[in-house]
Amino acid sequence: MSDVSILLPNLKIKISYPFPIDIKHRRLVQQAMMAYYASISNFSNHMLNSNLMALIEKYRNGIAFEEIEPPEIVGEPILALTTGKDSLHALMSLLDMGYKPHLFYLDRINKSEAFYEKPKVKEIAKKFDLPLHIPQVTYSAIINRQNHNIGFRELLIYGAAIPYMQQHNLDTIIFGIWRELREGPLSGDSHQVMSTYSEISGYKYSFHPLGIEYGEDKCIKDFCEKYYDLFPYVTSCYTQINYREKMYENISSKTGFPIYHGCGYCIKCCRINLGLIAYTNLGCLKSRKLLLGHIEKQIKIKNLDDPVINSLLKVVYK
């Protein structure tokens, strides 16, 4: 067992690996840890790589990150799997392309999400007979999730996976990321951060194997039409532990529709349930109308102008 840790104000992270790690790779993991913390705080340290610090300063000052086309997959891949629909779709795409990727899951980035994700990641690895790596994590932080940057969160996963990439001679880490059709694209954030870290670490990265333009609406369509039997493994929902199940039972009983097993109210659940209406014949006409009415009510309440939802509504009403 080999531990990599940092101790900073309001933050302690320790990641334990089941094999020795040399100084070079230990420092690469620590750089990712420090960069993530700096992105959610006012932290600054001379030990943090100056190029990463420059990106953090851009983010703090509200300067948009430019888009960079992600590199292609090189050699043997490892997939950062969360069992959200995007990363699970990336896995199915890799399998369809003939790859047998290693899987990596970083526990406790968000405790509530990990409660749902971790068991499903293990089930998926077993189902497809794929090697799975889950380091032991001790993690404590004061994090405002409203302010954290997806690119730096993914960087923490990237850095934590590097010792496994070295240990198993893996070349590219893959994230199931699309180009987002909204201001401040998440793919732009992640490209800039990961491109910089790739130059520092020497380890390659890539995004969704079908390309970032493929899109979340097509991803949902594929789950409804090609990968429907995998829906029980999908954990795409924003609602926390202790609320998700009650909210699901409420909307399920009100509509009578076999909805996706999330809360039924958040934007992620609205997208998936719209997809089920658009691309399946599930439910009777009455239950489909009740679910559609519920989704449209959530759109109005939350004042959502979401390109994925708008795309799916066009299919429903065509």
Residue pairs with C-beta under 8 A, 6 or more apart in sequence:
1 16
1 17
1 18
2 16
2 17
2 18
2 19
2 20
2 21
3 14
3 15
3 16
3 17
4 14
4 15
4 16
4 17
4 21
4 26
4 29
4 30
4 33
4 163
5 12
5 13
5 14
5 15
5 138
6 12
6 13
6 30
6 33
6 34
6 37
8 34
8 37
8 43
9 41
9 43
10 41
10 141
10 142
11 37
11 41
11 140
11 141
11 142
12 138
12 139
12 140
12 141
13 33
13 137
13 138
13 139
13 140
13 141
14 137
14 138
14 139
15 29
15 135
15 136
15 137
15 138
15 160
16 135
16 136
16 137
16 138
17 135
17 163
17 164
18 135
19 163
19 167
21 29
21 163
25 162
25 163
25 166
28 159
28 162
28 200
28 201
29 159
29 160
29 162
29 163
30 47
31 48
31 49
31 52
31 159
31 197
31 200
32 155
32 156
32 158
32 159
32 160
32 197
33 156
33 159
34 43
34 45
34 47
34 48
35 48
35 49
35 52
35 53
35 56
35 152
35 155
35 156
35 193
35 197
36 152
36 153
36 155
36 156
37 43
37 141
38 44
38 45
38 48
38 52
38 53
38 56
38 152
39 56
39 59
39 148
39 149
39 152
40 141
40 143
40 144
40 147
40 148
40 149
40 152
44 53
49 200
51 196
51 199
51 200
52 193
52 196
52 197
52 200
55 65
55 192
55 193
55 196
56 152
58 65
59 65
59 149
59 152
59 189
64 184
64 188
65 151
65 188
65 189
65 191
65 192
65 193
66 188
66 192
67 179
67 185
67 187
67 188
67 191
68 188
68 191
68 192
68 195
69 191
70 187
70 191
70 205
70 206
70 207
70 212
71 172
71 198
71 204
71 205
71 206
72 206
73 99
73 172
73 174
73 206
73 209
74 171
74 172
74 204
74 206
75 170
75 171
75 172
75 204
76 101
76 102
76 168
76 169
76 170
76 171
76 172
77 94
77 99
77 101
77 102
77 170
77 171
77 172
77 173
77 174
77 206
78 101
78 102
78 103
78 104
78 133
78 161
78 164
78 165
78 168
78 170
78 172
78 173
78 174
79 87
79 90
79 91
79 94
79 101
79 102
79 103
79 104
79 173
79 174
79 176
80 87
80 104
80 105
80 106
80 154
80 157
80 158
80 161
80 173
80 174
80 175
80 176
81 87
81 88
81 91
81 103
81 104
81 105
81 121
81 124
82 105
82 113
82 117
82 121
82 235
83 116
83 117
83 120
83 121
83 124
83 233
83 234
83 235
84 117
84 176
84 234
84 235
84 236
85 216
85 219
85 220
85 223
85 234
85 236
85 272
86 176
86 177
86 178
86 208
86 216
86 219
86 236
87 175
87 176
88 124
88 176
88 227
88 230
88 233
88 234
89 176
89 208
89 219
89 222
89 223
89 227
90 174
90 175
90 176
90 208
90 209
91 101
91 103
91 124
91 128
91 176
92 222
92 226
92 227
92 230
93 208
93 209
93 210
94 101
94 174
94 209
95 128
97 209
99 209
100 130
101 130
101 174
102 130
102 131
102 132
102 133
102 164
102 168
102 170
103 121
103 124
103 125
103 130
103 131
103 132
103 133
104 132
104 133
104 134
104 157
104 160
104 161
104 164
104 173
105 117
105 118
105 121
105 132
105 133
105 134
106 134
106 135
106 137
106 156
106 157
106 160
106 161
107 114
107 118
107 134
107 135
107 136
107 137
108 114
108 137
108 139
109 139
109 153
109 156
109 157
110 145
112 240
112 241
113 235
115 241
116 235
116 237
116 241
116 244
117 235
118 134
120 233
120 234
120 235
121 132
121 134
122 132
122 134
123 233
124 130
124 233
125 131
125 132
127 233
131 168
133 161
133 164
135 160
135 163
135 164
149 189
149 193
150 186
150 189
150 190
151 186
151 189
151 190
151 191
151 192
151 193
151 194
152 189
152 193
154 175
154 177
154 190
154 193
154 194
155 193
155 194
155 197
157 175
158 173
158 194
158 197
158 203
158 205
159 197
159 201
161 173
162 201
162 203
164 170
165 171
165 173
165 203
171 203
171 204
172 203
172 204
172 205
172 206
173 203
173 204
173 205
173 206
174 205
174 206
174 207
174 208
174 209
175 190
175 194
175 205
175 206
175 207
175 208
176 207
176 208
177 186
177 187
177 190
177 207
177 208
177 212
178 187
178 207
178 208
178 212
178 213
178 214
178 215
178 216
178 219
179 185
179 187
179 212
179 213
179 215
180 186
180 187
181 215
181 307
181 308
182 306
182 307
187 207
187 212
190 207
194 205
195 205
197 205
198 204
198 205
208 214
215 308
216 271
216 308
217 275
217 307
217 308
217 311
217 312
220 271
220 272
220 274
220 275
220 279
220 308
220 312
221 275
221 278
221 279
223 230
223 231
223 234
223 272
223 275
224 275
224 276
224 278
224 279
224 280
225 279
225 280
228 280
231 260
231 261
232 261
234 260
234 272
236 262
236 268
236 269
236 272
237 244
237 262
237 263
237 266
237 268
237 269
238 263
238 266
238 267
238 268
239 247
239 262
239 263
239 265
239 266
239 269
243 263
244 262
244 263
247 263
247 264
247 265
248 259
248 261
248 262
248 263
248 264
250 264
251 259
251 263
251 264
251 265
251 291
251 294
252 258
252 259
252 264
254 290
254 294
255 283
255 287
255 290
255 291
255 294
256 283
256 284
256 286
256 287
256 290
257 273
257 276
257 282
257 283
257 287
257 288
257 290
257 291
258 276
258 282
258 283
259 269
259 273
259 276
259 291
260 269
260 272
260 273
260 276
262 268
262 269
262 272
263 269
264 273
264 294
265 298
267 302
267 304
267 306
267 309
270 295
270 298
270 299
270 304
270 309
271 306
271 308
271 309
271 312
273 291
273 295
274 292
274 295
274 309
274 312
274 313
274 316
275 312
276 282
277 288
277 291
277 292
277 316
278 312
278 315
278 316
279 315
282 288
283 291
292 316
295 309
298 304
299 306
299 309
